[in-house]
Amino acid sequence: MRSDRLSGMDATTTGGLMGFARKMFLGVCFVALLMAGVRMKARTTEDVGQKEVAAFNKRYVELHLKMDTPGILALWAEDGVDLMPGDAAMIGRKKISAWVEDIVAKMPGYKVTKQEMEFHDIQVCGDWASEWAMEHQVVQPPEGKPPIESYGKMALVLHREADGEWKVKQEMWNGAPKP
């Protein structure tokens, strides 16, 4: 049995420590690679969610421009909540639908001629997303009356439903000054 005079360890002990150190190093490398893979998958999932929300936003704007009330309301979750200034919270798609349909009924012949929404800070975490937007809308009343131009800001909370579709879970809107 050979002895290491400086450490007082024999060759068997030294070989055992080297093997243990090698195994520890490989184990640490494996865990690091595994964690990197999990982070890459999470980032890829987040990127997919961002793209899905961007597609939702595009459709949301298009439906407003077309004044497609049923299409817009179909983007709401059954238990969605709408918070409009000066009104009580509207809870549920049925209540929100009745409110929107009442407004549309009071505006026969009006046409949305411009609908812009600039979305910011899209955050996706699993099946939930949040964002805020600046809005600019121009509505043309009938009979040559002057157009109505409005600006607003809104916050949206979206949820990916069981069928994979994103729905508005909560919306808060209020007026904004002209930029």
Buried (B, 14 or more C-beta within 10 A) or exposed (E): EEEEEEEEBEEEEBEEEEEEEEEEEEEEEEEEEEEEEEEEEEEEEBEEBBEBBEEBBEBBBEBBBEBEBEBBBEBBBEEBBBBBEEEEEBBBBEBBBEBBEEEEEEEEEBBBEEBBBEBEEBEBEEEBBBBBBBBBBBBBEEEEEEEBEEBBBBBBBBBBEEEEBBBBBBBBBEEBEEE
